[in-house]
Amino acid sequence: MPSETGSGQFGGATPILYVRDLAASLRYYTEVLGFKNADWGSEFFTMVSRDKAGIYLCQGSQGQPGTWVWLGVEDAGLVYEEYQNKGAHIRMSPRNFLWAYEFHIEDVDGHVLRIGSESLDQPYEKGF
């Protein structure tokens, strides 16, 4: 087992999502979801980020449409309202689960972003 001084310690994870059309995906992530495009990249590969969350987008390879990604946020209700106002494709409105208060959106390639924050102090849903 690695020591607690940092050897073998993991940092954050940054998923790589397959996209059919990088330009269309970039528009959705930047204009609707509020991410920023990296100042590097190519016509086939880039990264979008928002605060401490990052997602690589790769046109034509490295994955399959329909991948699910978890994004932890400080206030899922606030982000939900923002995305609702910007026309994001919402698959599930916010629900309170034992593990998180979360909602789901879908991007233009069918990837599902599960966005959640700490559970609310109210009854929990049993699952989805």
LOKOL-588920 format. One record per residue: residue number from 1; residue in one letter; chain; z negated, y negated, x negated of N, C-alpha, C, O in turn. Coordinates in steps of 0.02 Angstrom, whole numbers, plus 50000, padded with zeros to 5 digits. Atoms other than C-alpha are relative to their C-alpha. Example, Ala and Ser with C-alpha at 12.3 -4.5 7.8 and 13.67 -1.06 7.14 Angstrom:
NODE num residuo cadena   n_Z   n_Y   n_X  ca_Z  ca_Y  ca_X   c_Z   c_Y   c_X   o_Z   o_Y   o_X
NODE   1       A      A 50000 50059 49955 49610 50225 49385 50000 49940 49955 49967 49941 49903
NODE   2       S      A 50003 50059 50042 49643 50053 49316 49963 49945 50039 49955 49890 50014
***
This chain:
NODE num residuo cadena   n_Z   n_Y   n_X  ca_Z  ca_Y  ca_X   c_Z   c_Y   c_X   o_Z   o_Y   o_X
NODE   1       M      A 50000 50059 49957 50000 50000 50000 50000 49938 49955 49961 49934 49908
NODE   2       P      A 49997 50060 50041 50047 49829 49928 49934 49960 50004 49899 49962 50055
NODE   3       S      A 50060 50041 50000 49907 49713 49879 50009 49940 50045 50065 49923 50064
NODE   4       E      A 49997 50059 49956 49865 49561 49985 50015 49937 49961 50014 49882 49989
NODE   5       T      A 49985 50059 50041 49910 49445 49842 50073 49980 50005 50094 49931 49975
NODE   6       G      A 49931 50020 49989 50091 49443 49896 50052 50050 49977 50110 50044 49997
NODE   7       S      A 49948 49953 50022 50177 49589 49809 50021 50043 50059 49979 50074 50093
NODE   8       G      A 49974 49962 49944 50288 49672 49936 49993 49966 50067 50007 49997 50119
NODE   9       Q      A 50011 50035 49937 50248 49541 50067 50066 49977 50031 50108 49949 49996
NODE  10       F      A 49940 50021 49965 50382 49508 50197 49995 49928 50021 49940 49902 50034
NODE  11       G      A 49995 50068 49972 50439 49335 50249 50027 50007 50070 50018 50058 50102
NODE  12       G      A 49970 49997 49933 50530 49294 50410 50063 50041 50000 50092 50055 49947
NODE  13       A      A 49937 49963 49991 50678 49391 50476 50052 49953 50030 50036 49912 50073
NODE  14       T      A 49946 50040 49975 50846 49310 50508 50056 50047 50022 50091 50075 49980
NODE  15       P      A 49949 49953 49976 50962 49413 50619 50071 49975 49985 50083 49915 49979
NODE  16       I      A 49929 50015 50007 51150 49420 50592 50033 50025 50064 50030 50084 50080
NODE  17       L      A 49967 49983 49937 51247 49416 50755 50075 50000 49994 50105 49954 49966
NODE  18       Y      A 49927 49996 49995 51426 49472 50780 50023 49950 50052 49996 49948 50107
NODE  19       V      A 49970 50045 49952 51529 49337 50865 50076 50009 50001 50106 50024 49949
NODE  20       R      A 49927 49994 49994 51708 49344 50930 50036 49937 49976 50087 49941 49943
NODE  21       D      A 49969 50065 50017 51746 49158 50905 49945 49955 49974 49904 49929 50012
NODE  22       L      A 50055 50038 50032 51635 49066 50781 49996 49929 50028 49941 49904 50039
NODE  23       A      A 50001 50069 49975 51687 48893 50845 49967 49997 50068 49927 49952 50081
NODE  24       A      A 50031 49999 49933 51639 48937 51025 49926 50014 49996 49886 49983 50032
NODE  25       S      A 50071 49985 50008 51474 49013 50970 49962 49941 49972 49907 49925 49994
NODE  26       L      A 50032 50059 50029 51434 48861 50863 49990 49945 50053 49937 49914 50055
NODE  27       R      A 50007 50050 49947 51466 48745 51011 49941 50017 50045 49901 49973 50061
NODE  28       Y      A 50055 49979 49956 51346 48846 51120 49932 49991 49966 49886 49963 49995
NODE  29       Y      A 50065 50003 50035 51208 48858 50990 49980 49927 49984 49921 49911 49985
NODE  30       T      A 50018 50069 50018 51219 48674 50940 49995 49954 50060 49947 49916 50066
NODE  31       E      A 49999 50047 49943 51264 48584 51102 49954 50021 50057 49926 49977 50090
NODE  32       V      A 50041 49977 49943 51170 48692 51228 49929 50019 49977 49880 50001 50009
NODE  33       L      A 50066 49974 50021 51029 48774 51129 49964 49956 49949 49906 49970 49933
NODE  34       G      A 50034 50048 50044 50991 48630 51010 49991 50022 49928 49949 49994 49893
NODE  35       F      A 50003 49979 50069 51016 48723 50846 50043 49953 49958 50085 49917 49985
NODE  36       K      A 49959 50038 50047 51090 48639 50692 50039 50049 49958 50013 50100 49937
NODE  37       N      A 49958 49958 50043 51234 48713 50594 49983 49985 49927 49971 49928 49909
NODE  38       A      A 50012 50008 50072 51206 48742 50409 50056 49957 49970 50111 49955 49996
NODE  39       D      A 49949 50041 50032 51298 48625 50291 50042 50041 49951 50078 50013 49910
NODE  40       W      A 49959 49955 50040 51376 48776 50206 50031 50050 50049 50019 50045 50109
NODE  41       G      A 49972 49948 49958 51473 48923 50274 50076 49998 49996 50105 49960 49958
NODE  42       S      A 49927 49995 49999 51653 48967 50311 50023 50005 50072 49984 49998 50119
NODE  43       E      A 49973 49994 49932 51767 48989 50459 49979 50066 50033 49991 50075 50093
NODE  44       F      A 50020 49935 49973 51694 49165 50481 49925 50014 49997 49901 50061 50028
NODE  45       F      A 50071 49985 50008 51510 49152 50434 49962 49935 49989 49981 49892 49949
NODE  46       T      A 50043 50059 50008 51374 49021 50452 49929 50018 50025 49916 50074 50044
NODE  47       M      A 50068 49992 49975 51193 48998 50500 49982 49940 50044 50000 49883 50028
NODE  48       V      A 50027 50054 49958 51114 48898 50641 49925 50005 49996 49897 50060 49989
NODE  49       S      A 50074 49999 50003 50932 48846 50639 49972 49947 50046 50003 49896 50062
NODE  50       R      A 50038 50048 49960 50805 48759 50745 49927 50009 49979 49898 50062 49988
NODE  51       D      A 50067 49997 50028 50637 48718 50669 49997 50056 49948 50033 50054 49898
NODE  52       K      A 50006 49946 50050 50586 48879 50578 50042 50061 50017 50040 50111 49981
NODE  53       A      A 49959 49943 49979 50706 48995 50671 50071 49993 49974 50101 49939 49978
NODE  54       G      A 49931 50000 50024 50873 49042 50596 50037 50062 50024 50007 50115 50032
NODE  55       I      A 49957 49945 49979 51018 49151 50654 50066 49994 49963 50097 49941 49965
NODE  56       Y      A 49934 49999 50030 51171 49200 50554 50051 50019 50053 50037 50062 50096
NODE  57       L      A 49945 49984 49955 51335 49205 50650 50059 50023 49958 50080 49988 49912
NODE  58       C      A 49947 49971 50039 51474 49316 50584 50058 50020 50046 50050 50063 50089
NODE  59       Q      A 49943 49987 49956 51646 49318 50664 50033 50066 49981 50054 50076 49924
NODE  60       G      A 49961 49938 50007 51722 49491 50686 49966 50058 49965 49997 50111 49959
NODE  61       S      A 50033 49943 50033 51594 49599 50594 49924 49991 50000 49898 49942 50026
NODE  62       Q      A 50073 49999 50009 51413 49638 50555 49961 50001 50066 49922 49956 50080
NODE  63       G      A 50039 49992 49939 51346 49698 50720 50043 50014 50061 50104 50025 50056
NODE  64       Q      A 49968 49986 49936 51389 49725 50902 49979 49947 50051 49924 49921 50048
NODE  65       P      A 50021 50045 49945 51392 49611 51054 49942 50033 50038 49937 50094 50043
NODE  66       G      A 50055 49975 49959 51236 49627 51159 49935 50013 49962 49890 50045 49989
NODE  67       T      A 50062 49993 50039 51103 49621 51022 49946 49957 50032 49959 49902 50057
NODE  68       W      A 50057 50038 49975 50930 49565 51078 49961 49973 49941 49949 50008 49892
NODE  69       V      A 50037 50033 50053 50833 49441 50971 49940 49965 50031 49945 49932 50083
NODE  70       W      A 50061 50035 49979 50654 49379 50991 49993 49935 49961 50001 49933 49900
NODE  71       L      A 50014 50065 50031 50619 49194 50958 49934 49975 50027 49928 49960 50086
NODE  72       G      A 50064 50027 49979 50439 49136 50962 50001 49924 49997 50026 49895 49949
NODE  73       V      A 50002 50073 49995 50412 48956 51016 49929 49979 50018 49888 50020 50039
NODE  74       E      A 50066 50025 49984 50261 48846 51043 49989 49998 50076 49935 50015 50100
NODE  75       D      A 50008 50008 49928 50293 48815 51229 50065 50024 50035 50113 49986 50041
NODE  76       A      A 49941 49972 49969 50417 48930 51317 50019 49963 50065 50079 49958 50080
NODE  77       G      A 49985 50037 49938 50403 48832 51480 50040 49937 49986 50087 49921 50023
NODE  78       L      A 49965 50061 50019 50460 48672 51395 50071 50015 49977 50118 49980 49995
NODE  79       V      A 49933 49981 50023 50606 48758 51308 50043 50024 50058 50103 50009 50061
NODE  80       Y      A 49963 49977 49940 50655 48842 51472 50028 49940 50039 50086 49941 50059
NODE  81       E      A 49977 50059 49964 50665 48672 51558 50057 49966 49963 50107 49946 49994
NODE  82       E      A 49946 50030 50040 50770 48602 51415 50065 50039 50009 50117 50010 50021
NODE  83       Y      A 49940 49959 49996 50891 48749 51423 50029 50001 50071 50089 50004 50080
NODE  84       Q      A 49977 50003 49931 50900 48744 51612 50040 49935 50011 50092 49936 50043
NODE  85       N      A 49967 50065 49993 50948 48559 51604 50066 49996 49961 50110 49958 49979
NODE  86       K      A 49939 50001 50040 51081 48594 51471 50051 50052 50021 50105 50056 49992
NODE  87       G      A 49952 49951 49975 51164 48734 51568 50003 50066 49962 50055 50099 49964
NODE  88       A      A 50002 49936 50035 51112 48883 51462 50006 50056 50052 49985 50049 50109
NODE  89       H      A 49994 49942 49955 51153 49054 51538 49933 50037 49999 49919 50075 49953
NODE  90       I      A 50067 49971 49996 50979 49109 51592 50004 50067 50036 50027 50071 50093
NODE  91       R      A 50001 49932 49972 50960 49296 51623 49935 50015 50036 49934 50053 50085
NODE  92       M      A 50066 49989 49968 50775 49293 51667 49959 49937 49993 49950 49912 49937
NODE  93       S      A 50043 50059 50002 50666 49146 51713 49932 50019 49970 49917 50079 49965
NODE  94       P      A 50064 49984 50033 50494 49133 51631 49955 50045 50041 49946 50036 50101
NODE  95       R      A 50047 49953 49970 50375 49274 51667 49943 50010 49951 49952 50007 49890
NODE  96       N      A 50060 49991 50041 50200 49306 51604 49987 50074 49989 49970 50110 50036
NODE  97       F      A 50014 49931 50019 50180 49471 51512 49938 50002 49956 49915 49950 49933
NODE  98       L      A 50058 49991 50044 50034 49540 51413 50015 49974 49930 49971 49945 49898
NODE  99       W      A 49981 50019 50068 50129 49505 51250 50024 49929 49993 50022 49901 49939
NODE 100       A      A 49973 50068 50005 50203 49334 51293 50019 49973 50068 50028 50010 50117
NODE 101       Y      A 49969 50034 49944 50259 49207 51421 50072 49989 49977 50083 49949 49931
NODE 102       E      A 49933 50000 50028 50446 49230 51401 50054 49994 50053 50044 50008 50112
NODE 103       F      A 49940 50001 49959 50619 49201 51471 50058 50024 49956 50051 50028 49895
NODE 104       H      A 49943 49974 50036 50790 49268 51423 50062 49957 50014 50074 49937 50070
NODE 105       I      A 49935 50032 49991 50955 49180 51393 50052 50044 49966 50036 50087 49925
NODE 106       E      A 49945 49963 50029 51125 49251 51349 50049 49952 49968 50064 49899 49997
NODE 107       D      A 49951 50043 50032 51247 49177 51226 50071 50020 50020 50080 50065 50061
NODE 108       V      A 49930 49988 49980 51438 49177 51237 50026 50068 49980 50078 50090 50005
NODE 109       D      A 49980 49932 50021 51449 49348 51152 49957 50054 50032 49964 50113 50014
NODE 110       G      A 50041 49950 49966 51323 49434 51265 49935 50017 49965 49899 50062 49987
NODE 111       H      A 50064 49990 50033 51178 49426 51142 49945 49970 50044 49955 49917 50074
NODE 112       V      A 50056 50024 49960 51010 49405 51229 49946 49973 49954 49923 50007 49909
NODE 113       L      A 50055 50031 50037 50882 49285 51159 49938 50002 50044 49937 49971 50098
NODE 114       R      A 50064 49998 49966 50706 49326 51215 49958 49946 49969 49941 49949 49910
NODE 115       I      A 50036 50058 50025 50611 49163 51198 49931 50000 50032 49925 50000 50093
NODE 116       G      A 50067 49995 49973 50423 49168 51215 49947 49964 49960 49956 49949 49901
NODE 117       S      A 50060 50030 50030 50256 49088 51180 49940 50041 50022 49947 50093 50055
NODE 118       E      A 50061 49964 49982 50076 49142 51203 49997 50011 50076 50019 49969 50115
NODE 119       S      A 50008 49985 49929 50037 49225 51370 49957 49947 50033 49913 49917 50002
NODE 120       L      A 50039 50048 49962 49968 49112 51505 49936 50034 50026 49934 50095 50032
NODE 121       D      A 50063 49974 49973 49792 49133 51574 50008 50009 50075 49981 49971 50115
NODE 122       Q      A 49987 49983 49930 49851 49210 51737 50022 50073 50002 50032 50103 49949
NODE 123       P      A 49981 49929 49997 49899 49384 51801 50066 50014 49963 50111 49972 49960
NODE 124       Y      A 49942 49979 50038 50028 49480 51698 50049 50040 50042 50029 50076 50088
NODE 125       E      A 49949 49956 49972 50192 49558 51751 49992 50068 49966 49965 50073 49911
NODE 126       K      A 50007 49932 50029 50201 49746 51721 50056 50016 49951 50047 50063 49912
NODE 127       G      A 49944 49986 50045 50368 49741 51627 50065 49980 50032 50065 49955 50089
NODE 128       F      A 49935 50019 49971 50553 49713 51653 50049 50055 49990 50107 50048 50011
***
